Amino acid sequence: MWKAAAAVSIIIVSTLAACSNNPYPDADADKKILYRKMRKSPPKTLDPAVAYSVVDHLVTGAIYGTLLDYDYLDRPFRLIPGLAEAIPVELDNGDGTRSVSFRLRPDLIYDDDPCFALGAPGASSRPILAADVAFALMRIADPDVGSPVATVFSRIVGFEAFSERLRAMREEDPLLAGERIDEQYRAAGGIEGLRVHSDRDLEIVLSDTFPQLLYWFAMEFTTPIPWEAVAYYDGEEGRDIFSEHAVATGPFRITRYAKRTRISLRRNESWYGIRHPEWKAPAATYPTGGTEADRAAGLLDPQYLGKPLPFLDGVELSFEAESIPGFNKFLQGYYDYSEIIEESFDQIVAEGGLTPEMIAMGMYLSKEPDPAMYYIGFNMDDPVVGRSGGDRSRKLRQAMSLAIDSDEFIRLFFNDRGIPAYSPIPPGIFGHEAGLGNPFRKVDLKRARQLLAEAGYPRGIDPETGKPLELGFTTAHTTARAQLRYQFFVDSWRRIGIDVEISSSNYNQFQDVLRRGAYQTFFFGWGADYPDPENFLFLLWGELAKSKSGGSNSANFDDPQYNELFLRMRNMRNGPERLAIIEQMLEILRLERPWIEIFVPEKYVLSQGWLRNYKSFGMSLPMFRYLDVDAPARAEKRLAWNEPVEWPAWVLAIAVIAIVAPGVVTFFRERQ
Amino acid sequence: MIAYVLRRFAYGGATVLGVLAFLFALFFLYATPEDMARRALGDKAPPPAIEQWIVNHEYHHPLFWNPENPGQTLLVDHYRRMLSFDFGRSDADDVLVTKRLREGVGPSLTLTMPLFALGLLLSIALALFVATFRETYIDRAGVAVCVLAMSVSILLYIIGGQFLIARTLKWFPISGFDPSPAVIARFLVLPVLVGLAASFGEQVRFYRTVFVEETNRDYVRTARAKGCGDGRVMWHHVLRNAMIPIITRVVLAIPFLFTGSILLESFFAIPGLGSMTVEAIHANDFATLRVMVFLGSVFFIVGQIATDVCYTLADPRVRLE
């Protein structure tokens, strides 16, 4: 009996001695490594032509270099050169076409990879060439790749024709599909509008002006890709597939890709910023600009200003399927920054700032509006709310707009994490200021009722039926939580006497309803691809009306004056002239009310005291290169925060023995 | 006996075919190929990209009936692939499903094997212990503890365990997994403890009933009369004679060690086959999901037949006809 008790005690003691809640190897404690979690799902693909989700871009943004980048601190966002030497200017070729010419930096090379032996026996790397950028664009056009952004590049001369030729040739000659990928593209004749003039020079010929093209060169879709990697990583003979294997061109490289547990990134010694710090290249140097607000947020620390990037030795991305365990690990110091989960929000944030407990832990809170917009749209093709109703419908839309309290909505459903919207352009995007002070985006029930009466619906009563006006509200979520949110709008409209019925479906059915045009009002959102007002105002451009062309203009808004202004605005550079046009466009929207702009979500990010240079970015763009950690401080805090509490184990052991032992003793005594 | 086994395999085969049909119907009742494409490509993917994805992943054929070519339907393809064990590539990330299975089975086994072995040893030992002290307060306390333990949902054990043991007492990491030998044990202790806590109550109750029933048999009284001690009676005679119910449970459970534990793996971020199944559900990844369901049903059938065979081995009186 006593032997058994002793054995149990020994097991408990040895387990406790070995135990620690540190999820990382102890030897890594002092390394300059950033720990970040991947949420919801592991990355789907590393193929830059396909990757289009936040978690994909977390990895691809770190490992692929882009021709252009964004300045880390400047808002509104500003492009800076990356792999390209300079930001190109679109030129008129005089024949109706226009050209954008990129010149790559000299001496750019790929990270070492066995695939390069395909091109030159024994080679482990090679220079990054302009032809590789053209190859990347051809892959986007390739129907077999299935890139979600293929339509974006259709203004490149010959882009769609190449896609069609490739498809036709593969159908005609199934053997072609078995050939090496670059041979296939060559056989299809390449893309006419991509002219490779030298190893470093690429000219892109456009059929029409396309100022937003440059933004797409700041995204990973257009990163140079070596054909060798695509040809080599084909999934045969134990090799990876290309979407699981990346050849780095950015500041980091992948050293371990167990994406369902941990992805390890380490410095890519082949990156130009590390090989040539003397260039002081803008995307490889910590910016020296920044505002007073940046200074106050600790983003202008002299030890970093103008210093070569990256500061970190590596990044460890751990996959957390469930949000609660991941957030608790962050609170133990095992992640360096984190979004705030719903369940813990009140423990972390109080009255817009951090709670004293969080401040005592040395945490920082950063808030940044996402370049995104949620809105209620009206179907302008509908006879009741749409354009054919003329002034009557306009007043109805205005009245409905006046009934909705965005502030209250954000407070109730998003813990105040959002900014009420007045126009389709969110903060941080050029033209946002022009939209402020919209007279129809405040709550004024009296005015709303008056407008409703003028529209022919006194107290919301439809004279034809003698009952309250009935409208349909189409939404894309079916969860109980979402229902509650939509009910808020319905209740708001009921206050002016209108009876709105929600019809909820999943996202696909929702898309289907929009395509068929069988809706009156709907709730929708949009997140920017790039920080240009065009990327929001195009959602109301007549050419893209859903009913006309299947485009993104789900409100089917088609106003000749707006359309004309949009085309002018689209092709202009930011400046007072563009702002004046944007103001005119917003004025049209203000009165016409195809949308009731609801709110811009705000991202709250909590970062540990030892994390340096964190600035929330809104868009899913690479930022690891700018971050740094004070590893010794982190190690100290982690130890202090995670001292195991041992006494309950002893109490438990003693309690079990105390309860069981007397019974055992009595039992044997009786037996004897 | 061979005829019996063959007959059981035939029944099992029919069951598996039914499961596959049921899965197919349920999945496509809930999701369309467009849903799958949108989940894979993101909400912003334009319609041409969605169509391209569907063609590239061969979901453009009709579901059940293709008048032009009756063999070209998703249902036929579904059966052809599963029955020939040609699992294809995941719809979420195009990785070979067999590769994902290979990667996932290791972490699953590192969790389920210790959980299974410890659970079995612990619950049999505890059951023998309380059966030895039956009708005393130890037995009654045992009943209370077991009933309490089995009445609580495993989710509560998971969240409570993570909160109490990992977050408050800081003994082990809250979640995570690292296959390197230096740290792997650290990640496994808590999920194994939670798994034990969630399962021991029911198991102990079951085995105790079995043992108590055996201790009332004549041979036990005879053994006692001949001067056999308590320990020898329980561990030697009673345990051996109670083997049949134990084998039933054990053999049935073994195949499922490979498919992992859905809840434990998801909450403790263990990259096994259980969490893979959950991810496949979230991602509308039909290619992976159907393989998991298919293997699960095959394992279940094999487990049942193996149990029957084991009966004859454990007890010569049992014959399979």
HADDOCK unambig.tbl for C-alpha pairs under 7 A between the chains (distance, minus, plus):
assign (segid A and resid 19 and name CA) (segid B and resid 171 and name CA) 5.63 0.50 0.50
assign (segid A and resid 19 and name CA) (segid B and resid 172 and name CA) 6.06 0.50 0.50
assign (segid A and resid 19 and name CA) (segid B and resid 186 and name CA) 6.47 0.50 0.50
assign (segid A and resid 20 and name CA) (segid B and resid 170 and name CA) 6.91 0.50 0.50
assign (segid A and resid 20 and name CA) (segid B and resid 171 and name CA) 5.32 0.50 0.50
assign (segid A and resid 20 and name CA) (segid B and resid 172 and name CA) 5.18 0.50 0.50
assign (segid A and resid 20 and name CA) (segid B and resid 173 and name CA) 6.94 0.50 0.50
assign (segid A and resid 21 and name CA) (segid B and resid 166 and name CA) 6.66 0.50 0.50
assign (segid A and resid 21 and name CA) (segid B and resid 170 and name CA) 5.62 0.50 0.50
assign (segid A and resid 21 and name CA) (segid B and resid 171 and name CA) 5.53 0.50 0.50
assign (segid A and resid 21 and name CA) (segid B and resid 172 and name CA) 3.86 0.50 0.50
assign (segid A and resid 21 and name CA) (segid B and resid 173 and name CA) 3.74 0.50 0.50
assign (segid A and resid 22 and name CA) (segid B and resid 173 and name CA) 5.75 0.50 0.50
assign (segid A and resid 23 and name CA) (segid B and resid 173 and name CA) 5.54 0.50 0.50
assign (segid A and resid 23 and name CA) (segid B and resid 176 and name CA) 6.65 0.50 0.50
assign (segid A and resid 25 and name CA) (segid B and resid 183 and name CA) 6.62 0.50 0.50
assign (segid A and resid 44 and name CA) (segid B and resid 92 and name CA) 6.29 0.50 0.50
assign (segid A and resid 44 and name CA) (segid B and resid 93 and name CA) 4.88 0.50 0.50
assign (segid A and resid 45 and name CA) (segid B and resid 93 and name CA) 6.00 0.50 0.50
assign (segid A and resid 52 and name CA) (segid B and resid 41 and name CA) 6.89 0.50 0.50
assign (segid A and resid 52 and name CA) (segid B and resid 42 and name CA) 6.61 0.50 0.50
assign (segid A and resid 53 and name CA) (segid B and resid 42 and name CA) 6.52 0.50 0.50
assign (segid A and resid 143 and name CA) (segid B and resid 52 and name CA) 6.74 0.50 0.50
assign (segid A and resid 144 and name CA) (segid B and resid 56 and name CA) 6.54 0.50 0.50
assign (segid A and resid 146 and name CA) (segid B and resid 49 and name CA) 5.90 0.50 0.50
assign (segid A and resid 146 and name CA) (segid B and resid 52 and name CA) 5.80 0.50 0.50
assign (segid A and resid 146 and name CA) (segid B and resid 53 and name CA) 5.89 0.50 0.50
assign (segid A and resid 147 and name CA) (segid B and resid 49 and name CA) 6.48 0.50 0.50
assign (segid A and resid 148 and name CA) (segid B and resid 41 and name CA) 6.61 0.50 0.50
assign (segid A and resid 148 and name CA) (segid B and resid 45 and name CA) 4.97 0.50 0.50
assign (segid A and resid 148 and name CA) (segid B and resid 46 and name CA) 6.56 0.50 0.50
assign (segid A and resid 148 and name CA) (segid B and resid 49 and name CA) 5.19 0.50 0.50
assign (segid A and resid 260 and name CA) (segid B and resid 271 and name CA) 5.58 0.50 0.50
assign (segid A and resid 261 and name CA) (segid B and resid 177 and name CA) 6.60 0.50 0.50
assign (segid A and resid 261 and name CA) (segid B and resid 271 and name CA) 6.12 0.50 0.50
assign (segid A and resid 320 and name CA) (segid B and resid 269 and name CA) 5.96 0.50 0.50
assign (segid A and resid 321 and name CA) (segid B and resid 266 and name CA) 6.34 0.50 0.50
assign (segid A and resid 321 and name CA) (segid B and resid 269 and name CA) 6.33 0.50 0.50
assign (segid A and resid 322 and name CA) (segid B and resid 267 and name CA) 6.02 0.50 0.50
assign (segid A and resid 325 and name CA) (segid B and resid 174 and name CA) 6.03 0.50 0.50
assign (segid A and resid 325 and name CA) (segid B and resid 175 and name CA) 6.38 0.50 0.50
assign (segid A and resid 329 and name CA) (segid B and resid 174 and name CA) 6.65 0.50 0.50
assign (segid A and resid 508 and name CA) (segid B and resid 35 and name CA) 6.04 0.50 0.50
assign (segid A and resid 642 and name CA) (segid B and resid 170 and name CA) 5.90 0.50 0.50
assign (segid A and resid 643 and name CA) (segid B and resid 170 and name CA) 6.79 0.50 0.50
assign (segid A and resid 644 and name CA) (segid B and resid 169 and name CA) 5.53 0.50 0.50
assign (segid A and resid 644 and name CA) (segid B and resid 170 and name CA) 4.77 0.50 0.50
assign (segid A and resid 644 and name CA) (segid B and resid 171 and name CA) 5.48 0.50 0.50
assign (segid A and resid 645 and name CA) (segid B and resid 169 and name CA) 4.81 0.50 0.50
assign (segid A and resid 645 and name CA) (segid B and resid 170 and name CA) 6.66 0.50 0.50
assign (segid A and resid 660 and name CA) (segid B and resid 138 and name CA) 6.70 0.50 0.50
assign (segid A and resid 663 and name CA) (segid B and resid 138 and name CA) 6.49 0.50 0.50
